[in-house]
Amino acid sequence: MRQNGKFLFVFLALGLFISCAQAPQQLVSEKPAAPVVDLTPGKIRDSIVLIQSENVSGTGFFVTPDRIATNTHVVAHAGTVSVKSPDKEKDWTIEGVIGFDAKNSLVLLKVAGEGTPLPLGKIEAVQIDLSVSIPGYRDGEFKVVEGKIQSIRKHTKWLRIKATKETDGSPVLNNKGQVIGVIVPYGSYAVPSSALAALLDASLSMEPLTEWQQREQIRAAAYYGLGKEKFSVKDYTGALIDFDKAIAFNPAYVRAYYERGKAQFYLGDYDNGVASLTQMIKIDPEDADAYYGRGTVKVLFGDYAGAIVDFDKAIELDAQHATAYRNRGGVKFRLGESESARGNTEEARRLYESAIADCTKAIQIDPEDADAYNRRGAAKLAFDNFEEAIRDFNRAIQIDAEDATIYNNRGSAKLKFGESENARGNADEARRLYEAGVQDYTQAIRLDPENVNFYGNRGAAKLSFGELESARGNSEKTEALYEA
């Protein structure tokens, strides 16, 4: 095992904050067959509607001939709210609200006219890895996304969905075309069909939409929805203002604290980001996301011990929290580097091995997590497992070919491998590896031309096989970027 020395390994931190997970029910099953329901125009398509207001749009679906389910924030904004069919040729008028569940972000709308209701499935039959279909509207167009159930919350049975992109208010369908969940604006979550069934059974008296929108909980949901929209276009300052307003109207709005913490994180206000997430933990100490998010912020403070404590708690609450395993592995790698620099070889080895184990667990849960492969590759390289490290970096690039840090790290692996081959007298193989490393650094620079570390690494690589003048040019570029 050797210290990484002059080659700098780089990991992305900001992109790792966004994850939604709760403690899953431990169910084991064979992977069910993919959905076979016909989702082309027909019964199911006729059940889905596009709901639009001046500020927000979302998906809704019929649960009885004259009742539509959707998310609270989709219809929480004052002003005109339209309900249209997929072909935009049919519309319905909202007569009022006949039930809502603020905690689960569900609302039932009574409409004039009828549609085709979707049947509800039983949440008890849902298992991890179940294939699902999620019909809804994305950018105003009707689309169907396929996904899988990644975890199931212990107490409330909330579902975490692994899919490319979901739309708020969309139904989650099993292979029988039954609704087993409803997508909510809390990351990749769906509330279970049992929550919707309970709302249907409650049968409250109808309340005019405009009056319902004045409730404090609903005004909080409206600002939450606005904040999410602004956050999605990287207007973090505007999002923070809206999340603050949501909390002012509903101080117990757990997810608003999480989103506010994210906005503060991206604005560099780490102290208040930690405070928001700590407040979330006080309100709901069983929420794995709060610990995960707070741990991620602590990494930026350099509070690695505190970060590991939070990641440990997130994993205790949710054994399927892939990003908590991955980030904990990344922290252990950093601690291993520190111990190696101090000469504490055995402790460094223990940390590297633990980092590899965490990243491997993350990959088992989510085989498409490029950064888990990236981090595991770096930890393997600490043991001079060059070929295994490069295989991990190769897989990471297959998943995400636009991440400059992975090319940088693979370049460093090839350089170290080249040094090893050169020491063994394999000069030709060493040169091939040096040149391949330079190519990786060059690609990293193409993707992120302002990163000074990439130029420094490429310069060191060129120096390794004698291109002194070229190396000097990279050093000058590095100095220029630092001075800028």
N, C-alpha and C positions, 0 to 999 in steps of 0.2 A: 504494500500500500504506500502510495506516494502522495505528497501534497501537490495540489494542482499548480502551484507556482505562478509563472508569469501569465498564464492564460486565464482570462476572466470569464467565468460562467455567469450568464445573465438569465434571470427569471422575471416574467411579467407578474406584477402584483395587483394592479388595479382590476384587470379583467377577471380576477379570481374571486371577487367579493360576491358576485351575483349568483346565488344559489338558494334554492328553496327546498328544504327537506324537513320531515318530521319523523319521529320514531316509528319505524315500520313494524307491522305485524309480521312475525316470522312464519311465513308460509312457504313451503317448498313444493314445486310441481314441475312436471315436464312442460316444455314450452308449448303452449297451445297453438293450434293452427291459426294462420292469418285470417282476418275477417273475410267472410264470403258473401256478405250482404251486398246487394246491388245498390250502389250509391249514386248511380246516374239518375237523371230526371225520373221521378216516380214518387212512391210513397214517402221515403225519407226526405228527399229533396223538397217535396211539397210541405214538409213540416218545419223547415228552417226559414227564418226571416232575418232581414237586415234592419237593425234599429239605429236610427241616426238622430242626433240632436245637433245644435250649433257647435258644440265643443267636442263631443265624443261619439264614436260609433261602436257597435258591437253586434253580437249575434244573439238571437233568441230562438226559441222553438216551442211548438204547441205541445202542451201536456194534457189538455182536454180540448174539445173542439173550439172553445172560445177563451182559453186561458194560455198565456205565453209566459214562459220562464226565461229570465235573463239575470245579469248581474245588477246589483243595486246602483252602482255608479253610472251605468249606461243610460239610465233614465232619471238620474238625480238632478240634472241641470235644468234650471228654469228656461222656459221657451218651448218652441215647437219640437215635438218628438214624432218622427215618422216611422212606420212599420211597413216594410215592403217585402214582396216575394223575390226569389232568386232572379227571375226574369224581369223584375221591376215593373211588371204589368199589373200587379195586384197590390193593393194596400189595405191596411186595417186601421181603424180609429181606436185609440186607447180610451176606454170609458172610465177606467179608474184602477186603483191598486186594491187587490183583495187579500194580500198577505205579503210579508217580507221578513227576512231573517238577516239582520245587519251583521251578525257575527260571521255568517257563512256567505255574505254578499249575494243573497238570493232575493228576488222579488217576483211576484206573480201579477201579471197584468190581465185585466178583463178587457176584451176587445169586441167591437161590433163586427159581426161576420164570423166565419168559421175557417178552420184549417184542419190538417190531418195530424192528430196527436201521436207522439212517439210513446211506446210502452216503456215502463220503468223496469229495470232489472234489479236483482237482489245483490246488495253489497257483500253479503256473506259468501257468495260464489266467486268473488273476485280474488285473484291470486297474483303474486309478483310474476312478472314476465308475460302477463296476459297481453295479447295483441289487441289494439283498439283502433277505432277510426274516429276522427274528430272533424265533422263537417262544420263549415262556418265561412265567414267573410274576411278576406284579407285584401286590403287595398280596394275595397268595394266590390271584389269579385268572389263568387262562390267557389270554394275549393274544399277538398277533403285531404286531411293530413293523417298519415298512419303513425302509430306510436306504440309504446309499451308501458305497462305499469311498472315503475321502478321501485316504489315503496308504498306502504300503507301505514298511515298513522295509527298508533295503538288505540287511543281512546275515541277519537272522533271519526276514524276511518277515512280521513282525507287521503286522496291519492296523489302521488307525485308521478307525473307523466314524462316520459322520455320521447320527445317529438321535435321536429324541426321548428315549428312555430304554431302556437295555438292562438285562438281569438277569444277574448273575454266573452263569456256567456254561451260558448259552444257546448253542445252535448258530447259526452264521451260514450261511444257505442261499443258494445261487445259484438261478437260475431253473429249474434241473433238479431242485431239491430235494436237492442234494448239500451236505454240510458242507464249507465252505471255511475255517472258523475257529471258535473257541470264545471267547466273551466272558470276559474276565478282570477282576479287581478293580483295574485300573490305568487308571482314567478310561474312555475310549471305545475301548479296545484289544480286539482279538481275536488270539489266537495262531493261527498257520496250521494247516490240517489236516495238514500234513506232520509237525508236532510230535506230533499225536495218532496218526498212522500209525506213527511211530517207537516210541511207547509201546506200541502194540498189538503191534508186531513183537518187542519186548523179551521179553514173556512171562515175567515174573518169577514166582517161587513165591508162593502166597497167604500174606498176613500178617494175623493178626487185627486188626480195626479198632482195638481198645483198645490193642494194643501199638504199632501204627503211630502212634497219636495221641501217644505219649510221645517220639517222636523230636524232637530239638531244632528241626530245620527246621519240623516240623509244629506244634510249640507256638508257634513264631514266627508261622506263618501264622494260627494261631488268634487270637493277640493282634492281628495286623494286621487280621483281619476284624472283631474287636470294635471296634478303633479306627475303622475305616471306618463302622461302624454309628453310633457315637457322634458322629463328625464330621458325618454326614448330618443329625443332629438338633441340630447346633450346640453339642454338649457338647465344646468344644475342649480343655478341661482334662482330661476323662476320656479323650479320644482321644489326647492327648499321652502320658498315662501308659501306655496300651496300646502305642503305637508305640515308646516307650522299651523296654518289655518285649520286643517283637518283635525289636528290634535287639540286646538283651542275649542272646537265644537264638540269633540269627543275625546277627552283625556285618556280614556281606556282603549283607544284605537290601536291595538297592538301592532298591526302591520304598518301603520303610519310611522311609528317610531323606527321600524326597520328601514323603510324607504328614506326617512329623513337622515338616518345614519349613513346610508349609502350616498346620498347627495352631499352630506358634509365630508365624507371620505373623498369623493371625487373633487371637492373644492379644496382639499388639503387641510380641512379643519378637523384634525384627528381627535383632539381632546373632546370636542362636542360630539363627534361621531361615536366615540366610546361611551359618552354619557347617554346618548339616545339609545344605544343598544343595551346599556345597563338598565335603563328605565324599562325597556321592553322585557328584560329578564325579570324585573321586579313584578311586572304585571302578569307575565306568563313564564314561570321558571321552567316549564317543560318544552319550550320552543327551541329546538336545536339550531335554527337559523341564527338566533340572537347570539349564541355562544360562538358559532362559526364566524359570523360577521365581526364580532368583537375581537376574536383571535386574529383575524386577517388584519385589522387595524393595528393591533399590538405588534405585529411583525414589523410594521413601518416605524414604530417607536424603538425597535430593537429589543423589545420585551419578549424574547423568545420563550423564556420559561412560562410567562403568563399566557402567551399564545398557545403553547402546548396544553396548558391546563384547560383553556377554553375549547380547543379542538378535541381534547379527551372527552369533555362533557358533551359536546355535540355528537360524538360517536356513541357515547353511552346512551343518549336519547334516540339516536338514529343510526343503527348499525349498517345502513345502506347509504350513508352520506359520503359519496365518492370524493367530493371536493374537500371535505374535512380530512379524509385520509391523505389525499394528495398534498394539501397544504401543510399538514403535520409532517409529512415526509420531507417537504421542502425545508421546513424549519430545522429538522434533524440534520439534513445535509449541511446547512449553514453552520450549525453547532459543531458538526464533525470537522468542517474546514477550520473552525476556530481552534478546536482541540488539537488538530494535526499541526497547526502553526505553532502551538505551544510545546509540541513534542510529546503530547499525551496519545501515543499511538493506539493503545488498547481502547481507550474511551472513544477515540475517533472511529475506530473500526466498529465498535458497538453501535454508534450513532449512524454510520453509513449503512450497516446491515439493517437497522431498524427503519431507515429511510427507504431502502429498497422494498422492505416488507410492506410498508404503508402504501407506496406507489403501486406495488403489485396488487394490493387489495383494491385500490381505486380503479385499476384497469379491469379487474375481475367484475366489478360492479358496472363500470362504464368503459367498454373496450374502445370507444371513440374519443377518449380524453387525451388529446395530443400532449398536453402539458404533463400528464402523469408519466407518459413515456419519456418526455424530455427530462424530467427530474430523476426518474429512475436511471436513465442513461448517464447522467452526471454522477450519480452515486456509484454506479458500476465502474465508471472511469477512475474513481478514487482508488479502486482495487486493481487498476491496470487491466481490467477486463475490456480491452479495446474493442474486440469484435462484437461482444454483447452490447456494449454501450452504443456502438455505431448502428447496430440493428434497431435499438430503441429509438435513436434519433431518426433513422430512416422511416420507421413506422410513424413517428410523430409528424414528419414532413408529408407522408402520404395523407394523413388526416388534415393537416393544416399547412399548406405550402406557402402561406403568406406570413408566417411567424419568423421574423428575422432572428430571434434569439435561438431558435433551434438550429438554424444553419451555423450560427456562431459557435454553438456548443459542439456540433458535429465537426466543424473545422478544428476545434481544439482537440477533439478525440483523435482525429487523423494526424494532427501534428505530434501528439504524444506517442501515437502508434509508430509514426515515422522515426521519432527519436529512438524508440526501442529497437526498431529494425536496423537503424544505422549503427547502434551500439553492438549489434550482433554481426555486423559486417555486410548486411544486405542493402548495399547502397542504392541499387536500382529500385527496390521496393520502397525504400525510405523516400527517394525523390518522388515516386508516384504518389505516395501518401502526402508529402509536403505540398505537391501541386494540387492535389484534390482538396487539401485543407484551405489553400489560398482561394480556390474556386468557391468554397463554401463561405469564406469570409467576404468575398466579393459579392455573392448573392445577398448576404446579410446587409451589406452596405447599400445595395440597390434598393432593398426593402426599407431600410432605415438609414438614410445618408447622414443624419445628424448625430448618430451614436459614435462618440469618440472611441469607445472601447473596441469597436470592430476594426477601425483603422489601425489601432495599436496592435491588435492580435494579428492582422494581416501582415503588418510590418515585421513582427517577430517571426512569422512563418516564412516570409521571403528571406529573411536573414538566415534562417536555418539551412537553406540550401544555396546560400552565397549570393543572392541578388541584393547586394549591399546598397546600390544606388536606388533601386526601387524601394527598399526598406526605408531609406532615408526620406524618400518622398512621402511615405505613409506617416513617418514621424512628424514631418512638417505639417501635414494635414491635421494630425491629432492636435498639435500645438495651436494651430489656427482655430480649431473648433473650441478648444479650452479658452482661448483668449476672447472668442466671440461671446 
